[in-house]
Amino acid sequence: MRYFIILMFVCSTVQAKAYKCEVNGKTIYQQIPCAGAGKEIELNDNFSQADYNAAQKRISDHQAQISAQQKIDDDAAEKLRKEAIDYYTLRTRQSVAISEQRQADELRRQSAAIAEQNRILLLRAK
C-alpha cells in the first residue's frame, strides 16, 4: 500500500503542468492556470544521457570548487587562529617581562636603601 501511494505521488508530479502568467507587468510561473491571460508551457523532460552526464559533470565541478574554496577558507581561519594565539602569547610574555622588570627595579632600590642604611650604621658604630 505504501508503495502504491508513493507511486501515485510520483506519477502526479510527473504529470504536473506549468503556466506562464503576466501579473502587474511581471512574468511568473505557477502550477495553476492563470486568472487572466496566460498559457500553459511545455515542460521538457526528455533529456539525453549526454545532457544528464553534462549536468552531473557541472554539479561535480561546482562541488569541487566549493570544496576547494572551503579548504582555502578553513586554512585561512586556522592561520588567523594561530596568529591570534601567537599575538596573545606575546602580549602575555611582554606583560610578565614588564612586571618582572619593575620587580627587579624595586629590589635594586631596596637593596641600595639597605646598603645605605648599613653604611650609616657602620659609620655610627665607629
URLIN-V127663 format. One record per residue. RES is the residue in one letter. SS is DSSP state (2 for helix, 1 for strand, 0 for the rest). BURIAL is I if it has 9 or more other C-alpha atoms within 8 Angstrom, else O. D_LAST is the distance of its C-alpha to the last C-alpha in Angstrom with 2 decimals. Layout:
RES;SS;BURIAL;D_LAST / RES;SS;BURIAL;D_LAST
//
This chain:
M;0;O;118.10 / R;2;O;114.56 / Y;2;O;115.59 / F;2;O;118.60 / I;2;O;116.42 / I;2;O;114.04 / L;2;O;117.04 / M;2;O;118.49 / F;2;O;115.17 / V;2;O;114.92 / C;2;O;118.54 / S;2;O;118.05 / T;2;O;115.10 / V;2;O;117.10 / Q;0;O;119.89 / A;0;O;117.59 / K;0;I;118.78 / A;1;I;116.85 / Y;1;I;117.85 / K;1;I;116.75 / C;1;I;116.71 / E;1;I;115.98 / V;1;O;114.04 / N;0;O;113.01 / G;0;O;113.28 / K;1;O;111.10 / T;1;O;112.37 / I;1;O;111.48 / Y;1;O;112.52 / Q;1;I;113.31 / Q;0;O;115.24 / I;0;O;117.61 / P;0;I;120.36 / C;0;I;119.52 / A;0;O;120.66 / G;0;O;122.10 / A;0;O;123.03 / G;1;I;121.32 / K;1;I;122.32 / E;1;I;121.73 / I;1;O;119.96 / E;0;O;120.54 / L;0;O;117.62 / N;0;O;117.60 / D;0;O;116.64 / N;0;O;118.38 / F;0;O;115.55 / S;0;O;116.07 / Q;2;O;113.91 / A;2;O;112.59 / D;2;O;111.54 / Y;2;I;109.86 / N;2;O;108.07 / A;2;O;106.93 / A;2;O;105.58 / Q;2;O;103.78 / K;2;O;102.26 / R;2;O;101.07 / I;2;O;99.51 / S;2;O;97.87 / D;2;O;96.58 / H;2;O;95.22 / Q;2;O;93.48 / A;2;O;91.97 / Q;2;O;90.69 / I;2;O;89.19 / S;2;O;87.54 / A;2;O;86.16 / Q;2;O;84.79 / Q;2;O;83.29 / K;2;O;81.53 / I;2;O;80.17 / D;2;O;79.00 / D;2;O;77.41 / D;2;O;75.61 / A;2;O;74.34 / A;2;O;73.16 / E;2;O;71.35 / K;2;O;69.68 / L;2;O;68.55 / R;2;O;67.26 / K;2;O;65.19 / E;2;O;63.88 / A;2;O;62.89 / I;2;O;61.05 / D;2;O;59.28 / Y;2;O;58.37 / Y;2;O;56.94 / T;2;O;55.11 / L;2;O;53.53 / R;2;O;52.64 / T;2;O;51.02 / R;2;O;49.02 / Q;2;O;47.94 / S;2;O;46.82 / V;2;O;44.86 / A;2;O;43.26 / I;2;O;42.29 / S;2;O;40.80 / E;2;O;38.86 / Q;2;O;37.60 / R;2;O;36.45 / Q;2;O;34.74 / A;2;O;32.98 / D;2;O;31.92 / E;2;O;30.53 / L;2;O;28.63 / R;2;O;27.14 / R;2;O;26.15 / Q;2;O;24.57 / S;2;O;22.77 / A;2;O;21.42 / A;2;O;20.34 / I;2;O;18.56 / A;2;O;16.84 / E;2;O;15.74 / Q;2;O;14.53 / N;2;O;12.54 / R;2;O;11.01 / I;2;O;10.19 / L;2;O;8.82 / L;2;O;6.51 / L;2;O;5.45 / R;2;O;5.43 / A;2;O;3.82 / K;0;O;0.00
//
